[in-house]
Amino acid sequence: MLEDLIATAATEWSCAKAIQKYAKGADSNDAEMFTGAFTPDGVWVRPDGQEIKGHDALRTFLLARPTGGFARHIISNIVVDVLDASTAVAASLATVLKYPAPANLPLTTKPATMLACYDDQLRLCADGQWRIARRRVTLLMDLPASSGGTSA
């Protein structure tokens, strides 16, 4: 019984780590970390319904984004449900702060702020790592950057 609880907790942690790697890879424009959060045939369903499938397409999308600005994904409320030995589902919230280039830290104006819900299907891969097999993103809030005032 205790061994089963430990195994489930380890799986939940590994799934949460894949979710965090996605965010860190996106924020740092690290294509290997970003694509490595997904299975090789992983699908990312964006809020507009666009589906990006597979490591090559995911890498191309990430590297085509404008660079030089500031972006941070703050991931919270991660809840993982282990379905069986090789599949799990997870839900989480992402607060995404974006500031156009050039961005000098600390920021002195409010960045664009988005709140999104991630619904993930995760799969245990042959190398023993859990990865996102399918991610559906639902946008809950999208506020533009402020041109005046200071950030708090």
FILUM-873466 format. One record per residue (C-alpha): x, y, z; chain. Coordinates in nm, 2 decimals, always signed. Example, Ala and Ser with C-alpha at 12.3 -4.5 7.8 and 13.67 -1.06 7.14 Angstrom:
BEGIN
+--------+--------+--------+--------+
!     c1 !     c2 !     c3 ! chaine !
+--------+--------+--------+--------+
!  +1.23 !  -0.45 !  +0.78 !      A !
!  +1.37 !  -0.11 !  +0.71 !      A !
+--------+--------+--------+--------+
//
This chain:
BEGIN
+--------+--------+--------+--------+
!     c1 !     c2 !     c3 ! chaine !
+--------+--------+--------+--------+
!  +0.00 !  +0.00 !  +0.00 !      A !
!  +0.27 !  +0.25 !  +0.09 !      A !
!  +0.47 !  +0.15 !  -0.22 !      A !
!  +0.16 !  +0.22 !  -0.43 !      A !
!  +0.13 !  +0.57 !  -0.27 !      A !
!  +0.50 !  +0.64 !  -0.33 !      A !
!  +0.47 !  +0.53 !  -0.69 !      A !
!  +0.16 !  +0.74 !  -0.75 !      A !
!  +0.33 !  +1.05 !  -0.59 !      A !
!  +0.64 !  +1.00 !  -0.81 !      A !
!  +0.43 !  +0.98 !  -1.12 !      A !
!  +0.24 !  +1.30 !  -1.02 !      A !
!  +0.56 !  +1.48 !  -0.96 !      A !
!  +0.71 !  +1.36 !  -1.29 !      A !
!  +0.40 !  +1.48 !  -1.48 !      A !
!  +0.41 !  +1.82 !  -1.30 !      A !
!  +0.78 !  +1.85 !  -1.40 !      A !
!  +0.68 !  +1.80 !  -1.77 !      A !
!  +0.43 !  +2.09 !  -1.73 !      A !
!  +0.70 !  +2.31 !  -1.57 !      A !
!  +0.95 !  +2.22 !  -1.84 !      A !
!  +0.71 !  +2.34 !  -2.10 !      A !
!  +0.68 !  +2.68 !  -1.92 !      A !
!  +1.06 !  +2.72 !  -1.87 !      A !
!  +1.13 !  +2.62 !  -2.23 !      A !
!  +0.88 !  +2.87 !  -2.36 !      A !
!  +1.01 !  +3.15 !  -2.14 !      A !
!  +1.37 !  +3.09 !  -2.22 !      A !
!  +1.31 !  +3.01 !  -2.59 !      A !
!  +1.48 !  +2.68 !  -2.53 !      A !
!  +1.35 !  +2.47 !  -2.82 !      A !
!  +1.49 !  +2.14 !  -2.68 !      A !
!  +1.34 !  +2.19 !  -2.34 !      A !
!  +1.01 !  +2.30 !  -2.48 !      A !
!  +0.98 !  +2.02 !  -2.73 !      A !
!  +1.12 !  +1.77 !  -2.48 !      A !
!  +0.81 !  +1.84 !  -2.26 !      A !
!  +0.60 !  +1.67 !  -2.53 !      A !
!  +0.59 !  +1.32 !  -2.66 !      A !
!  +0.74 !  +1.30 !  -3.02 !      A !
!  +0.39 !  +1.30 !  -3.16 !      A !
!  +0.26 !  +1.54 !  -2.90 !      A !
!  -0.02 !  +1.78 !  -2.99 !      A !
!  -0.06 !  +2.14 !  -2.86 !      A !
!  -0.41 !  +2.28 !  -2.92 !      A !
!  -0.39 !  +2.66 !  -2.89 !      A !
!  -0.68 !  +2.88 !  -2.77 !      A !
!  -0.77 !  +2.95 !  -3.14 !      A !
!  -0.81 !  +2.58 !  -3.21 !      A !
!  -0.48 !  +2.56 !  -3.41 !      A !
!  -0.32 !  +2.22 !  -3.36 !      A !
!  +0.06 !  +2.20 !  -3.36 !      A !
!  +0.17 !  +1.84 !  -3.38 !      A !
!  +0.51 !  +1.68 !  -3.33 !      A !
!  +0.85 !  +1.80 !  -3.22 !      A !
!  +0.94 !  +1.96 !  -3.56 !      A !
!  +0.62 !  +2.17 !  -3.57 !      A !
!  +0.65 !  +2.26 !  -3.21 !      A !
!  +1.02 !  +2.37 !  -3.25 !      A !
!  +0.93 !  +2.57 !  -3.56 !      A !
!  +0.65 !  +2.75 !  -3.38 !      A !
!  +0.86 !  +2.83 !  -3.08 !      A !
!  +1.16 !  +2.96 !  -3.28 !      A !
!  +0.93 !  +3.18 !  -3.50 !      A !
!  +0.81 !  +3.39 !  -3.21 !      A !
!  +0.96 !  +3.74 !  -3.16 !      A !
!  +1.25 !  +3.74 !  -2.92 !      A !
!  +1.41 !  +4.00 !  -2.70 !      A !
!  +1.12 !  +4.06 !  -2.48 !      A !
!  +1.02 !  +3.93 !  -2.14 !      A !
!  +0.78 !  +3.63 !  -2.08 !      A !
!  +0.71 !  +3.43 !  -1.77 !      A !
!  +0.47 !  +3.15 !  -1.73 !      A !
!  +0.36 !  +3.11 !  -1.37 !      A !
!  +0.21 !  +2.76 !  -1.33 !      A !
!  -0.03 !  +2.69 !  -1.05 !      A !
!  -0.31 !  +2.46 !  -0.93 !      A !
!  -0.15 !  +2.15 !  -1.09 !      A !
!  -0.38 !  +1.85 !  -1.03 !      A !
!  -0.26 !  +1.52 !  -1.18 !      A !
!  -0.47 !  +1.21 !  -1.20 !      A !
!  -0.29 !  +0.89 !  -1.28 !      A !
!  -0.51 !  +0.67 !  -1.49 !      A !
!  -0.29 !  +0.37 !  -1.53 !      A !
!  +0.08 !  +0.27 !  -1.54 !      A !
!  +0.14 !  +0.48 !  -1.86 !      A !
!  -0.12 !  +0.75 !  -1.88 !      A !
!  -0.23 !  +1.04 !  -1.67 !      A !
!  -0.43 !  +1.36 !  -1.71 !      A !
!  -0.36 !  +1.70 !  -1.55 !      A !
!  -0.52 !  +2.04 !  -1.52 !      A !
!  -0.33 !  +2.35 !  -1.43 !      A !
!  -0.35 !  +2.73 !  -1.45 !      A !
!  -0.09 !  +2.95 !  -1.62 !      A !
!  -0.05 !  +3.32 !  -1.56 !      A !
!  +0.16 !  +3.45 !  -1.85 !      A !
!  +0.33 !  +3.78 !  -1.82 !      A !
!  +0.46 !  +3.93 !  -2.15 !      A !
!  +0.65 !  +4.24 !  -2.22 !      A !
!  +0.77 !  +4.35 !  -2.56 !      A !
!  +1.13 !  +4.40 !  -2.66 !      A !
!  +1.34 !  +4.55 !  -2.53 !      A !
!  +1.27 !  +4.46 !  -2.17 !      A !
!  +1.49 !  +4.59 !  -1.89 !      A !
!  +1.45 !  +4.44 !  -1.55 !      A !
!  +1.29 !  +4.54 !  -1.33 !      A !
!  +1.00 !  +4.62 !  -1.54 !      A !
!  +0.86 !  +4.97 !  -1.49 !      A !
!  +0.52 !  +4.93 !  -1.66 !      A !
!  +0.27 !  +4.65 !  -1.64 !      A !
!  +0.32 !  +4.37 !  -1.88 !      A !
!  +0.04 !  +4.20 !  -2.08 !      A !
!  -0.12 !  +3.94 !  -1.86 !      A !
!  -0.30 !  +3.63 !  -1.97 !      A !
!  -0.46 !  +3.36 !  -1.76 !      A !
!  -0.50 !  +3.02 !  -1.93 !      A !
!  -0.62 !  +2.67 !  -1.83 !      A !
!  -0.41 !  +2.38 !  -1.95 !      A !
!  -0.58 !  +2.04 !  -1.99 !      A !
!  -0.31 !  +1.78 !  -2.05 !      A !
!  -0.30 !  +1.41 !  -2.14 !      A !
!  +0.04 !  +1.27 !  -2.04 !      A !
!  +0.21 !  +0.95 !  -2.13 !      A !
!  +0.51 !  +0.75 !  -1.99 !      A !
!  +0.77 !  +0.73 !  -2.26 !      A !
!  +1.02 !  +0.45 !  -2.33 !      A !
!  +1.30 !  +0.64 !  -2.16 !      A !
!  +1.10 !  +0.65 !  -1.83 !      A !
!  +1.00 !  +1.02 !  -1.86 !      A !
!  +0.65 !  +1.15 !  -1.85 !      A !
!  +0.56 !  +1.39 !  -2.13 !      A !
!  +0.27 !  +1.58 !  -2.26 !      A !
!  +0.09 !  +1.38 !  -2.53 !      A !
!  -0.19 !  +1.64 !  -2.58 !      A !
!  -0.23 !  +1.99 !  -2.44 !      A !
!  -0.55 !  +2.20 !  -2.48 !      A !
!  -0.52 !  +2.56 !  -2.38 !      A !
!  -0.83 !  +2.76 !  -2.29 !      A !
!  -0.77 !  +3.14 !  -2.26 !      A !
!  -0.96 !  +3.28 !  -1.95 !      A !
!  -0.82 !  +3.64 !  -1.95 !      A !
!  -0.61 !  +3.85 !  -2.19 !      A !
!  -0.52 !  +4.20 !  -2.07 !      A !
!  -0.29 !  +4.43 !  -2.28 !      A !
!  +0.03 !  +4.58 !  -2.14 !      A !
!  +0.00 !  +4.92 !  -1.97 !      A !
!  +0.20 !  +5.21 !  -2.12 !      A !
!  +0.20 !  +5.41 !  -1.80 !      A !
!  +0.24 !  +5.38 !  -1.43 !      A !
!  +0.47 !  +5.15 !  -1.24 !      A !
!  +0.44 !  +4.79 !  -1.16 !      A !
!  +0.37 !  +4.69 !  -0.81 !      A !
+--------+--------+--------+--------+
//
